[in-house]
């Protein structure tokens, strides 16, 4: 990747990526972080003898918002089975520590840095990746960790909400951590809080702060008011076509308004003539009678005559005699 001079890089738009596997290359980092925003440069310092990278790199974005977004979504994801650490590579990173450091004890061996980050980042901005103390030889967790918040409000909320809660079927203890090189003094003292209040951190010095706090009122986008809800009229008030589609009978016609009063001296228009009612349609009182059937007497005589016609003449003569 194109590497520009370090002095010309925008430190506020540059992030630090650590914990990289030996198989990770600059092209892979480019393809990964370009999903968060347009990039300017990707640089991985290499050893001059072995020409292998040293497990970390720097990614420069075109804007600070893209860098903050990459820290939010890319921190603690795994590359080749190793979680990577993504922080803001700012020159003021050392001045971010206000003393809101907490201690988390009685951790289950299955708890890793990503689980701690996902759990405690809900209370506020975490300046650095949660640090789980591990055995240098085996790499197993020693059962406690440290988290550095950007404000005492976030650390106070995490202690109040998470102390005594279960994490991976173990109740954890959450409290302020002891200060280094001190005789039993913990962080979160009144002096630290007063110092943090007198020297508030600027918005640009806090990593991914835009995602933890709401934007100022002046930066809020002006949205158009939502359209009024469509209120369906009752069935009786629907148009005839819509009511027919829904299976309801058409509404009755509206009543005729009363005639308006006419001024004096002007006769009202004549009313339309009243049409007489139509006579009822003519219907026959009853159906015509069916014709009477032929009697058996006529039927027998006809049959006899019919048979006589077909008898031989000799038989007719004999019967006549």
Secondary structure as the mmCIF struct_conf table of DSSP 4:
data_model
#
loop_
_struct_conf.conf_type_id
_struct_conf.id
_struct_conf.beg_label_comp_id
_struct_conf.beg_label_asym_id
_struct_conf.beg_label_seq_id
_struct_conf.end_label_comp_id
_struct_conf.end_label_asym_id
_struct_conf.end_label_seq_id
HELX_RH_3T_P HELX_RH_3T_P1 UNK A 6 UNK A 8
BEND BEND1 UNK A 9 UNK A 9
HELX_RH_3T_P HELX_RH_3T_P2 UNK A 11 UNK A 13
STRN STRN1 UNK A 14 UNK A 18
BEND BEND2 UNK A 19 UNK A 19
TURN_TY1_P TURN_TY1_P1 UNK A 22 UNK A 23
HELX_RH_AL_P HELX_RH_AL_P1 UNK A 26 UNK A 33
TURN_TY1_P TURN_TY1_P2 UNK A 34 UNK A 36
BEND BEND3 UNK A 37 UNK A 37
STRN STRN2 UNK A 39 UNK A 43
STRN STRN3 UNK A 46 UNK A 46
TURN_TY1_P TURN_TY1_P3 UNK A 48 UNK A 50
STRN STRN4 UNK A 53 UNK A 53
BEND BEND4 UNK A 55 UNK A 55
STRN STRN5 UNK A 56 UNK A 61
BEND BEND5 UNK A 62 UNK A 63
HELX_RH_AL_P HELX_RH_AL_P2 UNK A 64 UNK A 74
TURN_TY1_P TURN_TY1_P4 UNK A 75 UNK A 76
STRN STRN6 UNK A 78 UNK A 79
TURN_TY1_P TURN_TY1_P5 UNK A 80 UNK A 81
STRN STRN7 UNK A 82 UNK A 83
STRN STRN8 UNK A 85 UNK A 88
TURN_TY1_P TURN_TY1_P6 UNK A 91 UNK A 92
HELX_RH_3T_P HELX_RH_3T_P3 UNK A 93 UNK A 96
BEND BEND6 UNK A 99 UNK A 99
STRN STRN9 UNK A 101 UNK A 105
BEND BEND7 UNK A 106 UNK A 106
TURN_TY1_P TURN_TY1_P7 UNK A 109 UNK A 110
HELX_RH_AL_P HELX_RH_AL_P3 UNK A 113 UNK A 120
TURN_TY1_P TURN_TY1_P8 UNK A 121 UNK A 122
BEND BEND8 UNK A 123 UNK A 124
STRN STRN10 UNK A 126 UNK A 126
BEND BEND9 UNK A 127 UNK A 128
STRN STRN11 UNK A 131 UNK A 134
TURN_TY1_P TURN_TY1_P9 UNK A 136 UNK A 138
STRN STRN12 UNK A 141 UNK A 148
STRN STRN13 UNK A 149 UNK A 149
BEND BEND10 UNK A 150 UNK A 151
HELX_RH_AL_P HELX_RH_AL_P4 UNK A 152 UNK A 162
TURN_TY1_P TURN_TY1_P10 UNK A 163 UNK A 164
STRN STRN14 UNK A 166 UNK A 166
BEND BEND11 UNK A 167 UNK A 170
STRN STRN15 UNK A 171 UNK A 171
STRN STRN16 UNK A 173 UNK A 176
HELX_LH_PP_P HELX_LH_PP_P1 UNK A 177 UNK A 177
STRN STRN17 UNK A 178 UNK A 178
HELX_LH_PP_P HELX_LH_PP_P2 UNK A 179 UNK A 179
TURN_TY1_P TURN_TY1_P11 UNK A 180 UNK A 181
BEND BEND12 UNK A 182 UNK A 184
HELX_LH_PP_P HELX_LH_PP_P3 UNK A 185 UNK A 185
STRN STRN18 UNK A 186 UNK A 186
BEND BEND13 UNK A 187 UNK A 188
HELX_RH_AL_P HELX_RH_AL_P5 UNK A 190 UNK A 198
BEND BEND14 UNK A 199 UNK A 199
HELX_LH_PP_P HELX_LH_PP_P4 UNK A 200 UNK A 202
HELX_RH_3T_P HELX_RH_3T_P4 UNK A 203 UNK A 205
BEND BEND15 UNK A 206 UNK A 206
TURN_TY1_P TURN_TY1_P12 UNK A 207 UNK A 208
HELX_RH_3T_P HELX_RH_3T_P5 UNK A 209 UNK A 211
TURN_TY1_P TURN_TY1_P13 UNK A 212 UNK A 212
BEND BEND16 UNK A 213 UNK A 213
HELX_LH_PP_P HELX_LH_PP_P5 UNK A 214 UNK A 216
HELX_RH_3T_P HELX_RH_3T_P6 UNK A 217 UNK A 219
BEND BEND17 UNK A 220 UNK A 220
HELX_LH_PP_P HELX_LH_PP_P6 UNK A 223 UNK A 229
HELX_LH_PP_P HELX_LH_PP_P7 UNK A 231 UNK A 234
HELX_RH_3T_P HELX_RH_3T_P7 UNK A 235 UNK A 237
BEND BEND18 UNK A 238 UNK A 238
HELX_RH_AL_P HELX_RH_AL_P6 UNK A 240 UNK A 245
TURN_TY1_P TURN_TY1_P14 UNK A 246 UNK A 247
HELX_LH_PP_P HELX_LH_PP_P8 UNK A 248 UNK A 263
TURN_TY1_P TURN_TY1_P15 UNK A 264 UNK A 265
BEND BEND19 UNK A 266 UNK A 266
HELX_LH_PP_P HELX_LH_PP_P9 UNK A 267 UNK A 282
BEND BEND20 UNK A 285 UNK A 286
HELX_LH_PP_P HELX_LH_PP_P10 UNK A 287 UNK A 295
HELX_RH_AL_P HELX_RH_AL_P7 UNK A 296 UNK A 310
BEND BEND21 UNK A 311 UNK A 311
HELX_RH_AL_P HELX_RH_AL_P8 UNK A 313 UNK A 320
#
